[in-house]
C-alpha cells in the first residue's frame, strides 16, 4: 500500500536529488533536501484538508489529482508562479522574467519579495474563508466543543463569514499594509494593493468554492436518483442509466483543490527564498515536497484515516486559520518559516491525539456494554 501510493514520490525524489547534484554539486543536493522538508512541514495540513475533499471523488479523479494535479503543483505553482509574479510586478515580458530568474537571482528575489503583500493578501483571504466556513458550520462531531458550539449558532447568520473576512481585510489594509515589508528591510504603503489582492482572493474563493459546492450537491442528488434507478432496474430488468453530472462535479472539486493548493503554496514559495534564490533548486525542492503532500493526501483517503481519526480535519482547518492570520501579518513583519510549520504540526498532532483518546474511550464503552450483556445472559438462563 505504501509503495503503491508513494512510489512516484520516491522516484521523483531520486531523480530530483540526482538532478540537483548534476546542477550544483553536493551543496545543491543539501539545499533541495532542506526545501523538500520545508514544503512537507508547511503543507501537511493541506494534505489533510485535501483528503477530506478527495475522498468524495472516484479512483479516476484521484489518479488525475496525482498526475495532472502534480504537474500543475510542481511546474505551475513552484516554477511558473514565481516567474509570473515577477513579470506582473515588474511589468516585464515572460521571457525577460525567466532570463532574470536564471541570470540575475538577487534582482529576481527582490521583485518576488516586493510582491509579497499582494500574494499574502490573496492567499490569506482565500484560506481565511475556508477556515470561517468550516467553524461556522454546525457539525455533528465537535473537537473544541466550548468554542465550536457557539460559533455554529453564529453561523446561522447569512454571509457572516464574508462580513468577517472583509472586516479582517479592511483592518489589515489600514494597519500592516501601511508599512508593508519590502526587500532590504524598507517599508512602504501597500494598502490599495492589499485591498485589491484580498478582494480578488475572496472572489476566487466564492466562485470556485461555490461552483464546487453546487456541483457536489447536484452529484449527491444524481447519486440518490441513480440508486433509485438501480433498485427499479433490479425489479424490472431494465438497464440502469449513468450519473451524468459526476464528471462535471468532480472537475469543479478538482479545480477547487488546485486553487486550495495554490494558496497553501504561497508561504512555501516565499519562505524558500530564505534558503536559496536559485529558481531551479527551488523548483526541485518544493516539487519533491509537493509530490509527497499529494501522495499523503491519497494515502489518507485510501486508509480511511479521516474516518478513524475524526478530529484531524478540525485540526487542519484550525491550522489553515492560523496560516491565514500569519500570511496577513507577514505583510509587515517577517516570521520564520519554522514557526509557521510548527503551528500547523502542533494543531494537527493535538487533533490526532484527541482522536486517539476518543477512539479508546469509545472502545472501552463498547467493551463495558458487551461485558454487561454477557453477564446478563447466564443469569436469565
Sine and cosine of phi, psi and omega as CSV:
sin_phi,cos_phi,sin_psi,cos_psi,sin_omega,cos_omega
0.00,0.00,-0.72,0.70,-0.01,-1.00
-0.91,0.42,-0.73,0.69,-0.01,-1.00
-0.90,0.43,-0.63,0.78,0.00,-1.00
-0.90,0.44,-0.64,0.77,-0.05,-1.00
-0.99,0.15,-0.65,0.76,-0.09,-1.00
-0.98,-0.20,0.10,1.00,-0.04,-1.00
-0.84,0.55,-0.73,0.68,0.01,-1.00
-0.91,0.42,-0.56,0.83,0.03,-1.00
-0.90,0.43,-0.68,0.73,0.04,-1.00
-0.89,0.46,-0.66,0.75,-0.01,-1.00
-0.91,0.41,-0.70,0.72,0.01,-1.00
-0.90,0.44,-0.60,0.80,0.03,-1.00
-0.88,0.48,-0.73,0.69,-0.01,-1.00
-0.88,0.47,-0.73,0.68,0.00,-1.00
-0.90,0.43,-0.66,0.75,-0.01,-1.00
-0.90,0.43,-0.65,0.76,0.01,-1.00
-0.94,0.35,-0.62,0.78,0.07,-1.00
-0.89,0.45,-0.69,0.73,0.03,-1.00
-0.88,0.47,-0.61,0.79,0.02,-1.00
-0.90,0.43,-0.67,0.74,0.02,-1.00
-0.90,0.44,-0.70,0.72,0.01,-1.00
-0.91,0.41,-0.53,0.84,-0.06,-1.00
-0.98,0.18,-0.68,0.73,-0.11,-0.99
-0.60,-0.80,0.28,0.96,0.06,-1.00
0.99,0.16,-0.25,-0.97,-0.08,-1.00
-0.94,0.35,-0.47,0.88,0.06,-1.00
-0.90,0.44,-0.68,0.74,0.03,-1.00
-0.89,0.45,-0.62,0.79,0.03,-1.00
-0.87,0.49,-0.69,0.73,0.03,-1.00
-0.88,0.47,-0.65,0.76,0.01,-1.00
-0.90,0.43,-0.70,0.71,0.01,-1.00
-0.89,0.46,-0.66,0.75,0.02,-1.00
-0.89,0.45,-0.69,0.73,0.02,-1.00
-0.89,0.45,-0.68,0.73,0.01,-1.00
-0.90,0.44,-0.59,0.81,0.02,-1.00
-0.89,0.45,-0.72,0.70,0.02,-1.00
-0.90,0.43,-0.65,0.76,0.04,-1.00
-0.85,0.52,-0.73,0.69,-0.03,-1.00
-0.90,0.44,-0.68,0.74,-0.01,-1.00
-0.91,0.42,-0.69,0.73,-0.03,-1.00
-0.92,0.40,-0.60,0.80,-0.01,-1.00
-0.97,0.23,-0.39,0.92,-0.14,-0.99
-0.92,-0.40,0.21,0.98,0.00,-1.00
-0.89,0.46,-0.64,0.77,0.04,-1.00
-0.90,0.43,-0.51,0.86,0.07,-1.00
-0.88,0.48,-0.66,0.75,-0.01,-1.00
-0.89,0.46,-0.66,0.75,-0.01,-1.00
-0.91,0.41,-0.70,0.71,0.00,-1.00
-0.92,0.40,-0.69,0.73,0.04,-1.00
-0.85,0.52,-0.62,0.78,-0.02,-1.00
-0.89,0.46,-0.59,0.81,0.03,-1.00
-0.89,0.46,-0.50,0.87,0.02,-1.00
-1.00,0.04,-0.66,0.75,-0.09,-1.00
-0.92,0.39,-0.47,0.88,-0.03,-1.00
-0.91,0.41,-0.26,0.97,0.04,-1.00
-0.99,0.11,-0.17,0.98,-0.02,-1.00
-1.00,-0.09,0.36,-0.93,0.05,-1.00
-0.99,0.11,0.02,-1.00,-0.07,-1.00
-0.87,0.48,-0.56,0.83,-0.01,-1.00
-0.88,0.47,-0.74,0.67,-0.04,-1.00
-0.96,0.28,-0.44,0.90,0.13,-0.99
-0.91,0.42,-0.62,0.79,0.04,-1.00
-0.93,0.37,-0.63,0.78,0.07,-1.00
-0.87,0.48,-0.64,0.76,0.01,-1.00
-0.88,0.48,-0.58,0.82,-0.02,-1.00
-1.00,0.10,-0.31,0.95,-0.03,-1.00
-0.96,-0.26,-0.97,0.26,0.01,-1.00
-0.88,0.48,-0.65,0.76,-0.02,-1.00
-0.88,0.47,-0.64,0.77,-0.02,-1.00
-0.95,0.32,-0.52,0.85,0.08,-1.00
-0.90,0.44,-0.67,0.75,0.04,-1.00
-0.90,0.43,-0.68,0.73,-0.06,-1.00
-0.91,0.40,-0.70,0.71,-0.08,-1.00
-0.98,0.20,-0.82,0.57,-0.09,-1.00
-0.99,0.13,-0.54,0.84,-0.01,-1.00
-0.97,0.25,-0.87,0.50,-0.11,-0.99
-0.99,0.12,-0.56,0.83,-0.09,-1.00
-1.00,-0.04,-0.25,0.97,-0.03,-1.00
-0.84,-0.54,-0.81,0.59,-0.06,-1.00
-0.97,0.25,-0.65,0.76,-0.08,-1.00
-0.83,0.56,-0.77,0.64,0.03,-1.00
-0.86,0.51,-0.58,0.82,0.02,-1.00
-0.93,0.37,-0.66,0.75,0.03,-1.00
-0.89,0.45,-0.65,0.76,0.03,-1.00
-0.87,0.50,-0.70,0.71,0.03,-1.00
-0.90,0.44,-0.69,0.73,-0.02,-1.00
-0.88,0.48,-0.68,0.73,-0.03,-1.00
-0.95,0.31,-0.75,0.67,-0.07,-1.00
-0.92,0.39,-0.59,0.81,-0.01,-1.00
-1.00,-0.10,0.00,1.00,-0.02,-1.00
0.82,0.57,0.76,0.65,0.02,-1.00
-0.94,-0.35,0.34,-0.94,0.13,-0.99
-0.96,0.27,0.38,-0.92,-0.03,-1.00
-0.87,0.49,-0.62,0.78,0.01,-1.00
-0.91,0.42,-0.68,0.73,0.03,-1.00
-0.90,0.45,-0.61,0.79,0.02,-1.00
-0.91,0.42,-0.64,0.77,0.04,-1.00
-0.91,0.42,-0.70,0.72,0.04,-1.00
-0.86,0.51,-0.64,0.77,0.02,-1.00
-0.90,0.43,-0.66,0.75,-0.01,-1.00
-0.90,0.43,-0.56,0.83,-0.06,-1.00
-1.00,0.04,-0.55,0.84,-0.15,-0.99
-0.95,-0.32,-0.39,0.92,0.00,-1.00
-0.74,-0.67,0.97,0.26,-0.15,-0.99
-0.91,0.42,-0.57,0.82,0.00,-1.00
-0.91,0.41,-0.70,0.71,0.02,-1.00
-0.91,0.41,-0.62,0.79,0.04,-1.00
-0.88,0.47,-0.71,0.70,0.03,-1.00
-0.89,0.46,-0.63,0.78,0.01,-1.00
-0.88,0.47,-0.70,0.71,-0.02,-1.00
-0.91,0.41,-0.63,0.78,0.03,-1.00
-0.92,0.40,-0.67,0.74,0.03,-1.00
-0.88,0.47,-0.66,0.75,0.00,-1.00
-0.92,0.38,-0.42,0.91,0.02,-1.00
-1.00,0.06,-0.02,1.00,-0.06,-1.00
-0.85,0.52,-0.65,0.76,0.00,-1.00
-0.82,0.57,-0.68,0.73,0.01,-1.00
-0.94,0.34,-0.62,0.79,0.04,-1.00
-0.90,0.44,-0.72,0.70,-0.03,-1.00
-0.91,0.40,-0.61,0.79,0.00,-1.00
-0.92,0.39,-0.70,0.71,0.02,-1.00
-0.88,0.47,-0.81,0.58,-0.03,-1.00
-0.91,0.41,-0.62,0.78,-0.01,-1.00
-0.89,0.45,-0.67,0.75,-0.01,-1.00
-0.94,0.33,-0.62,0.78,0.03,-1.00
-0.88,0.47,-0.74,0.68,-0.01,-1.00
-0.93,0.36,-0.58,0.81,0.02,-1.00
-0.89,0.46,-0.63,0.77,0.03,-1.00
-0.91,0.41,-0.61,0.79,0.06,-1.00
-0.88,0.48,-0.72,0.70,-0.01,-1.00
-0.90,0.43,-0.72,0.69,-0.05,-1.00
-0.91,0.42,-0.68,0.73,0.02,-1.00
-0.90,0.44,-0.51,0.86,0.01,-1.00
-0.96,0.29,-0.75,0.66,-0.11,-0.99
-0.97,0.25,-0.35,0.94,0.01,-1.00
-1.00,0.02,-0.06,1.00,0.02,-1.00
-1.00,0.04,0.69,-0.72,0.00,-1.00
-0.99,0.16,0.94,-0.33,-0.07,-1.00
-0.94,-0.34,0.52,-0.85,0.02,-1.00
-0.91,0.42,-0.64,0.77,-0.01,-1.00
-0.98,-0.20,0.82,-0.58,-0.01,-1.00
-0.84,-0.54,0.71,-0.70,0.01,-1.00
-1.00,0.09,-0.90,0.44,0.07,-1.00
-0.99,-0.15,0.99,0.15,-0.11,-0.99
-0.85,0.53,-0.62,0.79,-0.02,-1.00
-0.88,0.47,-0.42,0.91,0.01,-1.00
-0.99,-0.16,-0.67,0.74,-0.14,-0.99
-0.97,0.25,-0.49,0.87,0.02,-1.00
-0.90,0.43,-0.78,0.63,0.03,-1.00
-0.91,0.41,-0.55,0.83,0.02,-1.00
-0.92,0.38,-0.57,0.82,0.05,-1.00
-0.90,0.43,-0.60,0.80,0.05,-1.00
-0.92,0.38,-0.66,0.75,0.05,-1.00
-0.90,0.43,-0.50,0.86,-0.03,-1.00
-0.90,0.43,-0.23,0.97,0.05,-1.00
-0.95,0.32,-0.25,0.97,0.07,-1.00
-0.96,0.27,0.82,-0.58,-0.03,-1.00
-0.88,0.47,0.67,-0.74,0.11,-0.99
0.88,0.48,0.37,0.93,-0.03,-1.00
-0.89,0.45,-0.68,0.74,-0.03,-1.00
-0.89,0.46,-0.63,0.78,0.02,-1.00
-0.91,0.42,-0.68,0.73,0.00,-1.00
-0.88,0.48,-0.71,0.70,0.00,-1.00
-0.90,0.43,-0.66,0.75,0.01,-1.00
-0.88,0.48,-0.67,0.75,0.01,-1.00
-0.92,0.38,-0.60,0.80,0.06,-1.00
-0.90,0.44,-0.70,0.72,0.03,-1.00
-0.88,0.48,-0.67,0.74,0.02,-1.00
-0.89,0.45,-0.68,0.73,0.00,-1.00
-0.89,0.45,-0.69,0.72,0.03,-1.00
-0.89,0.45,-0.66,0.75,0.02,-1.00
-0.89,0.46,-0.66,0.75,-0.01,-1.00
-0.91,0.41,-0.53,0.85,-0.04,-1.00
-1.00,0.01,-0.17,0.99,-0.02,-1.00
-0.89,-0.46,-1.00,0.08,-0.10,-0.99
-0.90,0.43,-0.50,0.86,-0.06,-1.00
-0.95,0.31,-0.37,0.93,-0.01,-1.00
-0.97,0.25,-0.24,0.97,0.07,-1.00
-0.73,-0.68,0.80,0.60,-0.07,-1.00
-0.91,0.41,0.68,-0.73,-0.01,-1.00
-0.95,0.31,0.70,-0.71,0.03,-1.00
-0.79,-0.61,0.13,-0.99,-0.03,-1.00
-0.87,0.49,0.69,-0.73,0.00,-1.00
1.00,0.01,0.03,1.00,0.04,-1.00
1.00,0.03,0.06,1.00,0.03,-1.00
-0.98,0.18,0.27,-0.96,0.01,-1.00
-0.75,-0.67,0.68,-0.73,0.00,-1.00
-0.72,-0.69,0.25,-0.97,0.02,-1.00
-0.99,0.10,0.91,-0.42,-0.01,-1.00
-0.85,-0.52,0.47,0.88,-0.08,-1.00
-0.86,0.52,-0.73,0.68,-0.03,-1.00
-0.90,0.43,-0.68,0.74,0.01,-1.00
-0.88,0.47,-0.70,0.72,-0.01,-1.00
-0.90,0.43,-0.66,0.75,0.02,-1.00
-0.87,0.49,-0.75,0.66,-0.03,-1.00
-0.90,0.43,-0.70,0.71,-0.01,-1.00
-0.92,0.40,-0.63,0.77,0.01,-1.00
-0.91,0.42,-0.67,0.74,0.05,-1.00
-0.90,0.44,-0.62,0.78,0.05,-1.00
-0.89,0.46,-0.65,0.76,0.05,-1.00
-0.90,0.43,-0.64,0.77,0.03,-1.00
-0.91,0.42,-0.70,0.71,0.01,-1.00
-0.90,0.44,-0.66,0.75,0.02,-1.00
-0.87,0.50,-0.70,0.72,0.02,-1.00
-0.89,0.46,-0.71,0.71,-0.07,-1.00
-0.91,0.40,-0.61,0.79,0.00,-1.00
-0.95,0.30,-0.83,0.56,-0.07,-1.00
-0.93,0.36,-0.73,0.69,0.02,-1.00
-0.91,0.42,-0.62,0.78,0.02,-1.00
-0.90,0.43,-0.71,0.71,0.03,-1.00
-0.90,0.44,-0.65,0.76,0.02,-1.00
-0.88,0.48,-0.73,0.69,0.02,-1.00
-0.90,0.43,-0.63,0.78,-0.01,-1.00
-0.89,0.46,-0.76,0.66,-0.04,-1.00
-0.96,0.28,-0.44,0.90,0.10,-1.00
-0.91,0.41,-0.67,0.74,0.06,-1.00
-0.89,0.45,-0.66,0.75,0.03,-1.00
-0.89,0.46,-0.63,0.77,0.00,-1.00
-0.90,0.44,-0.67,0.75,0.02,-1.00
-0.89,0.46,-0.64,0.77,0.04,-1.00
-0.90,0.44,-0.67,0.74,0.00,-1.00
-0.92,0.40,-0.60,0.80,0.02,-1.00
-0.91,0.41,-0.59,0.80,0.06,-1.00
-0.90,0.43,-0.69,0.72,0.03,-1.00
-0.91,0.41,-0.59,0.81,0.02,-1.00
-0.90,0.44,-0.66,0.75,0.02,-1.00
-0.89,0.45,-0.67,0.74,0.04,-1.00
-0.90,0.43,-0.63,0.78,0.01,-1.00
-0.91,0.41,-0.60,0.80,0.03,-1.00
-0.90,0.44,-0.68,0.73,0.03,-1.00
-0.90,0.44,-0.63,0.78,0.03,-1.00
-0.92,0.40,-0.64,0.77,-0.01,-1.00
-0.91,0.42,-0.60,0.80,0.02,-1.00
-0.90,0.43,-0.58,0.82,-0.01,-1.00
-0.97,0.24,-0.62,0.78,-0.11,-0.99
-0.99,-0.17,-0.29,0.96,-0.03,-1.00
0.99,0.13,0.17,0.98,0.02,-1.00
-0.99,0.13,0.46,-0.89,0.05,-1.00
-0.94,0.34,0.58,-0.81,-0.03,-1.00
-1.00,0.05,0.42,-0.91,-0.01,-1.00
-1.00,-0.02,0.38,-0.93,0.00,-1.00
-1.00,0.06,0.31,-0.95,0.05,-1.00
-0.99,0.16,0.94,-0.33,-0.15,-0.99
-0.93,0.36,-0.58,0.81,-0.13,-0.99
-1.00,-0.06,0.06,1.00,-0.07,-1.00
-0.86,0.51,-0.71,0.70,-0.02,-1.00
-0.90,0.43,-0.67,0.74,-0.01,-1.00
-0.91,0.41,-0.68,0.73,0.01,-1.00
-0.89,0.46,-0.72,0.70,-0.01,-1.00
-0.90,0.43,-0.59,0.81,0.01,-1.00
-0.88,0.47,-0.71,0.70,-0.02,-1.00
-0.95,0.32,-0.52,0.85,0.11,-0.99
-0.93,0.37,-0.60,0.80,0.07,-1.00
-0.89,0.45,-0.68,0.73,0.03,-1.00
-0.88,0.47,-0.66,0.75,0.03,-1.00
-0.88,0.47,-0.67,0.75,0.03,-1.00
-0.88,0.48,-0.65,0.76,-0.03,-1.00
-0.92,0.38,-0.66,0.75,0.04,-1.00
-0.92,0.40,-0.64,0.77,0.05,-1.00
-0.88,0.48,-0.71,0.70,0.02,-1.00
-0.89,0.46,-0.61,0.79,0.03,-1.00
-0.88,0.48,-0.69,0.73,0.00,-1.00
-0.90,0.43,-0.62,0.78,0.03,-1.00
-0.93,0.37,-0.49,0.87,-0.10,-1.00
-0.98,0.18,-0.22,0.98,-0.04,-1.00
-0.84,0.55,-0.77,0.64,-0.06,-1.00
-0.92,0.39,-0.55,0.84,0.02,-1.00
-0.92,0.39,-0.67,0.74,0.00,-1.00
-0.91,0.41,-0.71,0.70,0.01,-1.00
-0.92,0.39,-0.68,0.74,-0.01,-1.00
-0.91,0.42,-0.45,0.89,-0.01,-1.00
-0.90,0.45,-0.44,0.90,0.00,-1.00
-0.93,0.36,-0.29,0.96,0.08,-1.00
-0.96,0.29,-0.27,0.96,-0.03,-1.00
-0.96,-0.28,-0.67,0.74,0.01,-1.00
-0.42,-0.91,0.46,-0.89,0.12,-0.99
-0.92,-0.40,0.29,0.96,0.06,-1.00
-1.00,0.04,0.91,-0.41,-0.10,-0.99
-0.90,0.43,-0.50,0.86,0.00,-1.00
-0.93,0.37,-0.76,0.65,0.03,-1.00
-0.90,0.44,-0.59,0.81,0.02,-1.00
-0.89,0.46,-0.72,0.70,-0.01,-1.00
-0.91,0.42,-0.63,0.78,0.01,-1.00
-0.91,0.41,-0.76,0.65,-0.05,-1.00
-0.92,0.39,-0.77,0.64,0.00,-1.00
-0.93,0.38,-0.53,0.85,0.03,-1.00
-0.91,0.41,-0.68,0.74,0.06,-1.00
-0.88,0.47,-0.70,0.71,0.03,-1.00
-0.88,0.47,-0.67,0.74,0.01,-1.00
-0.89,0.45,-0.57,0.82,0.02,-1.00
-0.90,0.43,-0.67,0.75,0.02,-1.00
-0.92,0.39,-0.60,0.80,0.04,-1.00
-0.89,0.45,-0.67,0.75,0.05,-1.00
-0.88,0.48,-0.75,0.67,-0.02,-1.00
-0.90,0.44,-0.63,0.78,0.01,-1.00
-0.90,0.45,-0.61,0.80,0.05,-1.00
-0.86,0.50,-0.76,0.65,0.00,-1.00
-0.90,0.43,-0.62,0.79,0.03,-1.00
-0.88,0.48,-0.70,0.72,0.01,-1.00
-0.88,0.48,-0.60,0.80,0.00,-1.00
-0.93,0.36,-0.76,0.65,-0.09,-1.00
-0.94,0.34,-0.48,0.88,0.03,-1.00
-1.00,0.09,-0.17,0.98,-0.04,-1.00
0.92,0.39,0.50,0.87,-0.09,-1.00
-0.89,0.46,-0.62,0.78,-0.03,-1.00
-0.92,0.39,-0.47,0.88,0.05,-1.00
-0.97,0.23,-0.54,0.84,-0.01,-1.00
-0.98,0.18,-0.61,0.79,-0.02,-1.00
-0.90,-0.44,1.00,0.05,-0.28,-0.96
-0.95,0.32,-0.29,0.96,-0.03,-1.00
-1.00,-0.03,-0.09,1.00,-0.03,-1.00
-0.85,0.52,-0.67,0.74,-0.02,-1.00
-0.91,0.42,-0.57,0.82,0.06,-1.00
-0.90,0.44,-0.75,0.66,0.00,-1.00
-0.86,0.51,-0.64,0.77,0.01,-1.00
-0.90,0.43,-0.63,0.78,-0.01,-1.00
-0.95,0.31,-0.56,0.83,0.11,-0.99
-0.91,0.41,-0.59,0.81,0.07,-1.00
-0.91,0.42,-0.59,0.81,0.07,-1.00
-0.89,0.46,-0.70,0.71,0.04,-1.00
-0.87,0.50,-0.67,0.74,0.03,-1.00
-0.91,0.42,-0.65,0.76,0.01,-1.00
-0.91,0.42,-0.64,0.77,0.04,-1.00
-0.87,0.49,-0.70,0.71,0.03,-1.00
-0.90,0.44,-0.68,0.74,0.00,-1.00
-0.90,0.43,-0.63,0.78,0.03,-1.00
-0.87,0.49,-0.67,0.74,0.00,-1.00
-0.93,0.37,-0.60,0.80,0.02,-1.00
-0.92,0.40,-0.59,0.81,-0.04,-1.00
-0.94,0.35,-0.08,1.00,0.12,-0.99
-0.87,0.50,-0.59,0.80,0.01,-1.00
-0.95,-0.33,-0.63,0.78,-0.12,-0.99
-0.93,-0.36,0.57,-0.82,0.07,-1.00
-1.00,0.04,0.76,-0.65,0.01,-1.00
-0.84,-0.54,0.77,-0.64,-0.02,-1.00
-0.88,0.48,0.65,-0.76,-0.04,-1.00
-0.90,0.43,-0.43,0.90,0.03,-1.00
-0.89,0.45,-0.64,0.76,0.02,-1.00
-0.90,0.44,-0.71,0.70,0.01,-1.00
-0.85,0.52,-0.72,0.69,-0.01,-1.00
-0.93,0.37,-0.65,0.76,-0.05,-1.00
-0.91,0.41,-0.59,0.81,0.01,-1.00
-0.86,0.51,-0.73,0.69,0.02,-1.00
-0.90,0.44,-0.69,0.72,-0.01,-1.00
-0.89,0.45,-0.68,0.73,-0.03,-1.00
-0.90,0.43,-0.70,0.71,-0.02,-1.00
-0.90,0.43,-0.67,0.74,0.01,-1.00
-0.94,0.35,-0.63,0.78,0.04,-1.00
-0.89,0.46,-0.64,0.77,0.01,-1.00
-0.91,0.42,-0.66,0.75,0.02,-1.00
-0.93,0.37,-0.57,0.82,0.05,-1.00
-0.91,0.42,-0.70,0.71,0.01,-1.00
-0.89,0.45,-0.64,0.77,0.05,-1.00
-0.89,0.45,-0.60,0.80,0.04,-1.00
-0.91,0.41,-0.66,0.75,0.02,-1.00
-0.89,0.46,-0.71,0.71,0.02,-1.00
-0.89,0.46,-0.64,0.77,0.02,-1.00
-0.89,0.45,-0.70,0.71,-0.01,-1.00
-0.89,0.46,-0.64,0.77,0.03,-1.00
-0.91,0.42,-0.65,0.76,0.00,-1.00
-0.91,0.43,-0.66,0.75,0.02,-1.00
-0.92,0.40,-0.65,0.76,0.01,-1.00
-0.90,0.43,-0.64,0.77,0.02,-1.00
-0.91,0.41,-0.65,0.76,0.01,-1.00
-0.91,0.42,-0.66,0.75,0.03,-1.00
-0.92,0.40,-0.59,0.80,0.03,-1.00
-0.91,0.41,-0.64,0.77,0.04,-1.00
-0.91,0.41,-0.65,0.76,0.02,-1.00
-0.90,0.43,-0.63,0.77,0.01,-1.00
-0.92,0.40,-0.64,0.77,0.01,-1.00
-0.93,0.38,-0.57,0.82,0.05,-1.00
-0.90,0.44,-0.66,0.75,0.01,-1.00
-0.90,0.43,-0.65,0.76,-0.03,-1.00
-0.92,0.40,-0.59,0.81,0.00,-1.00
-0.97,0.25,-0.46,0.89,-0.02,-1.00
-0.97,0.23,-0.53,0.85,-0.06,-1.00
-0.90,0.44,-0.76,0.65,0.00,-1.00
-0.89,0.46,-0.59,0.81,-0.05,-1.00
-0.91,0.41,-0.41,0.91,-0.04,-1.00
-1.00,0.01,-0.20,0.98,-0.08,-1.00
-0.98,0.19,0.00,0.00,0.00,0.00
